[in-house]
Amino acid sequence: MSNPIVQNPKSLRERIPAEHRGTAAFLLILTGSLGIQISAAIVSPLFESLGASRVAALRTLIAAVVLWVLVRPNPLALGKKDACQVLVYALVLSLMSVCFYNAVHYIPLGVAVTFEYLGAFTVALLGVRRLRDGVFALVALVGVVLIAGPTLAGGYHPLGFIWALGAATAMAGYTLYSARLGSASPATSGLKGTALSLALSAMLMLPLSLPAVPELDSGTWFKLALSAIIGVALAYSADNIAGQLTSAAVIGVLFSIDPVVGATVGTVLLGEILTPWSYLGILLVAASGAYIVWRTNRLAIALSAAANGHSTS
């Protein structure tokens, strides 16, 4: 029996009232964020023995196989425009994964995630249409600075910050395509585009993943598989469905939860204690994200009421 959410995510949008789509998108983004950050904590001990880039490539390969089996996309159905979008998204996924894992290898998880969020923040800021929303976007940025600022002077390797900025660049593209790819055409609808892009990303990173295979034991395979399922297949799918429920600008602000989750996971699972200023920044980021979710829901209610008024007049 096929899974209706996997086969046709648009039916999920139709079942969710417009006024609740902001909340649904937030919960999906939170699910994806938890998956990505927890999975990073799971495989971070493998960085020393395998290298961060090879860990990123291996988990992408495993996740691509899992998602392909579940979604069963048809690459032969892709048009020229579809193929271009899939290629760009695959490049974005590859760059984001490799840069993020190398950043986590050098700097605390919460700080790496915070820097990565700057890409999504840029997308969110470009989509602002009201001054009030712009102010809350800037509040989120202040929170990001408070989280990351003390770490810049903390003696961590500069390469970590360079890798994190690379991840931020990829995150901007990821934010845009998470909101765009699933509704492009039937060939990439639902999770088909994500599955195709992830498969292509895994192929691009085969020079990193294949040489590492002989070095893996059963315990390493288990960690990689767990990380791949919850941190790639599940997380990317959740982000993609969230993108179909709202806009890229809103998704960019909802990703403000990432620094909060990253700092929390880093503290609880990796023992990475941040400064009081950093935790204050987490609260500011969370508050701005909560406001945007509320605004999204309120706007949907107003649009729905206006549409109903026109239909009855």
C-alpha positions as CSV (number, residue, x, y, z in Angstrom):
1,M,0.0,0.0,0.0
2,S,1.4,3.4,-1.0
3,N,1.9,6.2,1.4
4,P,-0.3,9.1,0.4
5,I,2.0,11.7,2.0
6,V,5.0,10.3,0.2
7,Q,3.2,9.9,-3.2
8,N,1.2,13.1,-3.1
9,P,2.2,15.7,-0.6
10,K,-0.2,18.3,-2.2
11,S,-3.1,16.3,-0.7
12,L,-1.6,17.2,2.7
13,R,-1.8,20.9,1.8
14,E,-5.4,20.5,0.7
15,R,-6.3,18.8,4.0
16,I,-4.8,21.5,6.2
17,P,-6.9,24.7,6.6
18,A,-5.1,27.8,5.3
19,E,-5.0,29.4,8.8
20,H,-3.1,26.4,10.2
21,R,-0.5,26.0,7.4
22,G,2.0,28.3,9.2
23,T,1.9,26.1,12.3
24,A,2.1,23.0,10.2
25,A,5.1,24.4,8.3
26,F,6.8,25.3,11.6
27,L,6.3,21.8,13.0
28,L,7.8,20.3,9.9
29,I,10.8,22.6,10.0
30,L,11.3,21.8,13.7
31,T,11.2,18.1,12.8
32,G,13.8,18.6,10.1
33,S,16.0,20.7,12.3
34,L,15.9,18.2,15.1
35,G,16.8,15.4,12.7
36,I,19.7,17.3,11.2
37,Q,21.2,18.5,14.5
38,I,20.8,15.2,16.3
39,S,22.2,13.2,13.4
40,A,25.2,15.5,13.3
41,A,25.8,14.8,17.0
42,I,25.5,11.0,16.3
43,V,28.2,11.0,13.6
44,S,30.5,13.7,14.9
45,P,32.8,11.1,16.7
46,L,33.5,9.7,13.2
47,F,35.0,12.9,11.9
48,E,38.5,12.1,13.3
49,S,38.7,8.6,11.7
50,L,36.9,9.1,8.4
51,G,36.9,12.8,7.9
52,A,33.9,15.1,7.9
53,S,33.5,15.2,4.0
54,R,33.5,11.4,3.7
55,V,30.9,11.2,6.6
56,A,28.7,13.7,4.8
57,A,29.0,11.8,1.5
58,L,28.3,8.4,3.1
59,R,25.2,9.5,4.8
60,T,23.9,11.2,1.6
61,L,24.4,7.9,-0.3
62,I,22.5,5.9,2.3
63,A,19.7,8.5,2.5
64,A,19.4,8.7,-1.3
65,V,18.8,4.9,-1.5
66,V,16.2,5.0,1.2
67,L,14.3,7.9,-0.3
68,W,14.5,6.5,-3.8
69,V,12.9,3.3,-2.6
70,L,10.1,5.1,-0.8
71,V,9.3,7.7,-3.5
72,R,10.2,5.9,-6.7
73,P,10.7,8.9,-8.9
74,N,11.0,8.7,-12.7
75,P,14.1,10.5,-14.0
76,L,12.9,9.9,-17.6
77,A,9.9,12.1,-17.0
78,L,12.1,15.2,-16.4
79,G,11.8,18.1,-18.8
80,K,14.7,20.5,-19.5
81,K,13.6,22.9,-16.8
82,D,13.0,20.1,-14.3
83,A,16.4,18.7,-15.0
84,C,18.1,22.1,-14.4
85,Q,16.3,22.5,-11.1
86,V,17.2,19.0,-9.9
87,L,20.8,19.6,-10.8
88,V,21.0,22.9,-9.0
89,Y,19.3,21.5,-5.9
90,A,21.7,18.5,-6.0
91,L,24.7,20.9,-6.0
92,V,23.1,22.9,-3.2
93,L,22.6,19.7,-1.1
94,S,26.2,18.5,-1.7
95,L,27.7,21.9,-0.8
96,M,25.5,22.4,2.3
97,S,26.3,18.9,3.6
98,V,30.0,19.0,3.1
99,C,30.5,22.5,4.4
100,F,28.2,22.1,7.4
101,Y,30.0,18.9,8.6
102,N,33.4,20.4,8.1
103,A,32.2,23.4,10.1
104,V,31.0,21.2,13.0
105,H,34.4,19.5,13.0
106,Y,36.0,22.8,14.0
107,I,33.5,24.8,15.9
108,P,30.6,24.1,18.3
109,L,27.4,22.7,16.7
110,G,25.2,25.6,17.8
111,V,27.6,28.2,16.3
112,A,27.9,26.3,13.0
113,V,24.2,26.1,12.7
114,T,23.8,29.8,13.6
115,F,26.3,30.8,10.8
116,E,24.5,28.5,8.4
117,Y,21.2,30.2,9.2
118,L,22.5,33.5,7.8
119,G,21.7,32.1,4.3
120,A,18.1,31.4,5.2
121,F,17.9,34.8,7.0
122,T,19.0,36.6,3.8
123,V,16.1,34.9,1.9
124,A,13.7,35.8,4.6
125,L,14.8,39.5,4.7
126,L,14.5,39.8,0.9
127,G,10.9,38.6,1.2
128,V,9.8,41.1,3.8
129,R,6.9,43.3,2.8
130,R,6.0,45.1,6.0
131,L,8.3,47.2,8.3
132,R,7.1,45.3,11.4
133,D,8.1,41.9,9.8
134,G,11.5,43.4,8.9
135,V,12.0,44.5,12.5
136,F,11.4,40.9,13.7
137,A,13.8,39.6,11.1
138,L,16.4,42.0,12.4
139,V,15.7,40.7,16.0
140,A,16.5,37.3,14.7
141,L,19.8,38.6,13.3
142,V,20.7,40.2,16.6
143,G,20.1,36.8,18.2
144,V,22.4,35.2,15.7
145,V,25.1,37.7,16.5
146,L,24.7,37.1,20.2
147,I,25.0,33.4,19.8
148,A,28.0,33.4,17.5
149,G,29.9,36.5,18.7
150,P,31.6,35.1,21.8
151,T,32.8,32.1,19.8
152,L,34.6,34.2,17.2
153,A,37.0,35.3,20.0
154,G,37.1,31.8,21.6
155,G,40.2,30.5,19.9
156,Y,38.5,28.1,17.5
157,H,40.1,27.2,14.2
158,P,39.3,29.9,11.5
159,L,38.5,27.1,9.0
160,G,35.4,26.3,10.9
161,F,33.9,29.7,10.3
162,I,34.9,29.6,6.6
163,W,33.2,26.3,6.2
164,A,30.2,27.7,8.0
165,L,29.9,30.6,5.7
166,G,30.0,28.2,2.8
167,A,27.1,26.3,4.4
168,A,25.3,29.6,4.7
169,T,25.6,30.2,1.0
170,A,24.2,26.8,0.3
171,M,21.4,27.3,2.9
172,A,20.1,30.2,0.9
173,G,19.7,28.0,-2.2
174,Y,18.2,25.2,0.0
175,T,15.6,27.6,1.4
176,L,14.5,28.8,-2.1
177,Y,14.4,25.3,-3.6
178,S,12.6,23.7,-0.6
179,A,9.7,26.0,-1.3
180,R,9.9,25.7,-5.1
181,L,11.0,22.2,-6.2
182,G,8.0,20.2,-5.0
183,S,5.5,22.3,-7.0
184,A,7.5,22.7,-10.2
185,S,5.9,19.9,-12.3
186,P,4.5,16.4,-12.0
187,A,8.0,15.0,-12.6
188,T,9.3,16.7,-9.4
189,S,6.0,17.0,-7.5
190,G,5.8,16.0,-3.8
191,L,9.1,14.4,-2.8
192,K,10.1,13.3,-6.3
193,G,12.3,16.3,-6.9
194,T,14.0,15.9,-3.5
195,A,14.6,12.1,-4.2
196,L,16.1,12.8,-7.6
197,S,18.3,15.7,-6.3
198,L,19.5,13.6,-3.4
199,A,20.4,10.7,-5.7
200,L,22.3,13.0,-8.0
201,S,24.1,14.6,-4.9
202,A,25.1,11.1,-3.8
203,M,26.5,10.4,-7.3
204,L,28.5,13.6,-7.3
205,M,30.0,12.6,-3.9
206,L,30.9,9.0,-4.8
207,P,34.6,9.9,-5.1
208,L,34.4,10.7,-1.3
209,S,32.0,7.9,-0.2
210,L,33.2,4.8,-2.1
211,P,36.9,4.8,-0.9
212,A,35.6,4.9,2.7
213,V,33.4,1.8,2.4
214,P,36.1,-0.8,3.2
215,E,37.0,1.1,6.4
216,L,33.5,0.8,7.9
217,D,32.5,-1.7,10.6
218,S,28.9,-2.6,11.7
219,G,28.8,0.0,14.4
220,T,29.9,2.7,12.0
221,W,27.3,1.6,9.4
222,F,24.6,1.8,12.1
223,K,25.5,5.4,13.0
224,L,25.7,6.4,9.4
225,A,22.4,4.8,8.6
226,L,20.6,6.3,11.6
227,S,22.1,9.7,10.7
228,A,21.1,9.4,7.1
229,I,17.5,8.4,7.8
230,I,16.7,11.0,10.4
231,G,19.1,13.8,9.3
232,V,18.7,13.6,5.5
233,A,15.8,11.5,4.2
234,L,13.4,12.6,7.0
235,A,14.7,16.1,7.5
236,Y,14.9,17.1,3.8
237,S,11.4,15.6,3.2
238,A,10.0,17.6,6.1
239,D,11.6,20.8,4.8
240,N,10.3,20.2,1.3
241,I,6.7,19.6,2.4
242,A,6.9,22.7,4.6
243,G,8.0,24.7,1.6
244,Q,4.9,23.6,-0.3
245,L,2.7,24.9,2.5
246,T,4.1,28.4,2.5
247,S,6.6,30.7,0.8
248,A,10.4,30.8,0.6
249,A,10.5,34.0,2.7
250,V,8.4,32.4,5.5
251,I,10.5,29.3,5.4
252,G,13.6,31.4,5.7
253,V,12.3,32.9,8.9
254,L,11.1,29.5,10.2
255,F,14.6,28.2,9.8
256,S,15.5,30.6,12.7
257,I,14.7,27.7,14.9
258,D,17.9,26.0,13.7
259,P,20.3,28.0,16.0
260,V,18.0,27.2,18.9
261,V,17.9,23.5,18.2
262,G,21.6,23.4,17.3
263,A,22.7,25.1,20.6
264,T,20.4,22.8,22.6
265,V,21.6,19.6,21.0
266,G,25.2,20.7,21.3
267,T,24.7,21.5,25.0
268,V,22.8,18.3,25.8
269,L,24.4,15.7,23.6
270,L,27.9,17.1,23.0
271,G,28.5,19.0,26.3
272,E,29.2,22.3,24.3
273,I,28.3,25.0,26.9
274,L,27.7,28.4,25.4
275,T,27.9,31.8,27.1
276,P,24.9,33.5,28.7
277,W,24.9,36.0,25.8
278,S,24.6,33.2,23.4
279,Y,21.6,31.7,25.2
280,L,20.0,35.2,25.2
281,G,20.4,35.2,21.5
282,I,18.6,31.9,21.3
283,L,15.6,33.4,23.0
284,L,15.5,36.3,20.6
285,V,15.7,34.0,17.6
286,A,12.9,31.8,19.0
287,A,10.7,34.8,19.7
288,S,11.1,36.2,16.2
289,G,10.3,32.9,14.7
290,A,7.2,32.5,16.8
291,Y,6.0,35.9,15.8
292,I,6.4,35.1,12.1
293,V,4.4,31.9,12.5
294,W,1.6,33.8,14.2
295,R,1.7,36.5,11.4
296,T,1.5,33.7,8.7
297,N,-1.5,32.2,10.3
298,R,-3.3,35.5,10.8
299,L,-2.6,36.5,7.2
300,A,-4.0,33.2,6.0
301,I,-7.2,33.7,8.0
302,A,-7.6,37.2,6.6
303,L,-7.1,35.9,3.0
304,S,-9.5,33.0,3.6
305,A,-12.2,35.4,5.0
306,A,-11.8,37.8,2.0
307,A,-12.1,34.9,-0.4
308,N,-15.3,33.6,1.3
309,G,-16.7,37.1,1.3
310,H,-16.2,37.4,-2.5
311,S,-17.7,33.9,-3.1
312,T,-20.9,34.8,-1.3
313,S,-21.4,38.2,-2.7
